Structure formats: structure tokens, C-alpha cells
């Protein structure tokens, strides 16, 4: 697969919440153990049709996220498979203790669905931006953390999570992104998907930044710079073998995520290579600061989380090494 996967006339899909809802309904038709739990977010979680089809299998706890996770853990303990859905900042920010203690510590199959993560809420500001979630969730033992990059991966993530024996945190993107997942690509913990070949720089991206990494790779290829793009998918467990291979085979690494730089994918990759095969790195994300007021597109541009931003980081990394 090459960076031409994102051509100029790419078809941009609708947000992944729709794919999430459709796959959840399909699963519910197959398995009566599937239930949904939400925090007065039936509409924003795209669960309206689920409620119409399975009114007895949707529990709305209201704006009470700690109860939300506790109820989900109780349902899981009773043999059901709960998909606990809420806006990412509130699910993780208000219920971290319950996620840690009720779900992860007890090893219960609770699927935590962080809707509209990252900077998706734009003008609503830092209270609604879910950029710390990867740092918080990654720190919890025995909790898988997955970030689908497009609707196909979202569907695969929902199916995988329903069959997983332990707790999972899924980030469900909101705004339009193109399809980037090759036909038949696996969705497995600790397994990245390599999307382009390249021997100069490796870009390790997740979620909405994968398509931007591919667009950057296409631009850089025209300049004679070979970029290996990895869709990391799982922040925890991470594909350590793919990361270390990239560290050995390319000049430097760039991580790209719609999250804070203080503890998510970039921190995980940096910690791994620092202890095993140190290489130059750039960690792209939101620095440790509150974002200014603005639209999602403005904020992504402001923090350099664009194809151009990734390309600039790659050029700087190569210039530094060859300088």
C-alpha cells in the first residue's frame, strides 16, 4: 500500500459514531448479552435506533458518569456485555476511579466507548476536549486502549471488544475522515498496520491523524523522502516489535495523535525506544496547555496536527540528522 491511498479526490466518510452504532445493533441481533449504557447521551452516541430496536437493552443513567461505569461493571459481572458510551472527556475525566477499580481491577468485560474524543468539540473548549484520556487510560493496568482510524476499523473494534475477555477503552472519532484500512487488515491487540513503505522517516499515528500522516507521506515522497506510515491502533498493548523495527530501519520517528503529548502514544513510543534503541523523535499532539477557543479544524491547524504539520516535522528531523 502506498501514500496514494489518500488521493486529492478522496471520498470522506461520515463520523465513526454511525459505524459504531450500526455494528452494535448487528451484534445485539446476534447476541442477547449485548447491552448499551449511556449518560443521557442517546443522541450524541448515535444510540437512538438501538433504543428503538432494543428498548429493554439500553440503560440511561443520566448525567452520572461514575454510576455509568459502576452499572456497566455490574452488568458485566452478571454475564452481560455492556457497551458503556459517553463523551470521552466525561467518561474518562469523571469516572477514572470506577474504570480502574470496578472494571479493570476486576477484569470485567466492560467496553468503554469514548465518543467525540480529542478536539472534536472545538468551540466548546478545554472542558469538552478529550485530550488527556489516552494518558489516563494507558496508566490503568489490564485495560486495553484502542483508537480506530476510520469506519472499517471502528466496526472491527466493536466486534473485537465484544469478544474480548477484559475491559477495553475505545475512542470513537466524530468528524469526517477518509477510509484508510486495507481490505482484510487484522484488528489485533499489539499489532500495528503498515500503510506505506519508507526508509527515511517513520510516522506512527492513531485515529484521525492516520489519514493526515498518509497525506504527508505523499507530499514528502514527491520530495524524495520515503516515509513509513504505521497505524498503531492500540496504544495499549502497543506493537513494540513494529516500533523497534522502525527505530532500527529509519532515521527517526514521529508520533501523531489528537491527544496531549504528556502521556499517550508519543510517551509510550519514547519510553520504549529510549530503553531499547534510542533514535531522534518528534512527538506531535497537544502540548501541556489548555487550547484556545476555535473550531476543530482551527485547533488541529494551531497545534500542527495536519498533513503539513507532519511534513514539517519530518523535514526538520531529517535536516537535524543530516546537518
C-alpha positions, 0 to 999 in steps of 0.5 A: 500500500502506498501514500496514494491511498489518500488521493486529492479526490478522496471520498470522506466518510461520515463520523465513526459514531454511525459505524459504531452504532450500526455494528452494535445493533448487528451484534445485539441481533446476534447476541442477547448479552449485548447491552448499551449504557449511556449518560443521557447521551442517546443522541450524541452516541448515535444510540437512538435506533438501538433504543428503538430496536432494543428498548429493554437493552439500553440503560440511561443513567443520566448525567452520572458518569461514575454510576455509568461505569459502576452499572456497566461493571455490574452488568458485566459481572452478571454475564452481560456485555455492556457497551458503556458510551459517553463523551470521552472527556466525561467518561474518562475525566469523571469516572477514572476511579470506577474504570480502574477499580470496578472494571479493570481491577476486576477484569470485567468485560466492560467496553468503554466507548469514548465518543467525540474524543480529542478536539472534536468539540472545538468551540466548546473548549478545554472542558469538552476536549478529550485530550488527556484520556489516552494518558489516563487510560494507558496508566490503568493496568489490564485495560486495553486502549484502542483508537480506530482510524476510520469506519472499517476499523471502528466496526472491527473494534466493536466486534473485537471488544465484544469478544474480548475477555477484559475491559477495553477503552475505545475512542470513537472519532466524530468528524469526517475522515477518509477510509484508510484500512486495507481490505482484510487488515487484522484488528489485533491487540499489539499489532500495528498496520503498515500503510506505506513503505519508507526508509527515511522517516517513520510516522506512527499515528492513531485515529484521525491523524492516520489519514493526515500522516498518509497525506504527508507521506505523499507530499514528502515522497514527491520530495524524495523522502520515503516515509513509513506510515504505521497505524498503531491502533492500540496504544495499549498493548502497543506493537513494540516489535513494529516500533523497534523495527522502525527505530532500527530501519529509519532515521527517526520517528514521529508520533501523531495523535489528537491527544496531549503529548504528556502521556499517550502514544508519543510517551509510550513510543519514547519510553520504549525506544529510549530503553531499547534503541534510542533514535531522534523523535518528534512527538506531535499532539497537544502540548501541556496547555489548555487550547484556545477557543476555535473550531476543530479544524482551527485547533488541529491547524494551531497545534500542527496536527495536519498533513503539513504539520507532519511534513514539517516535522519530518523535514526538520528531523531529517535536516537535524540528522543530516546537518 
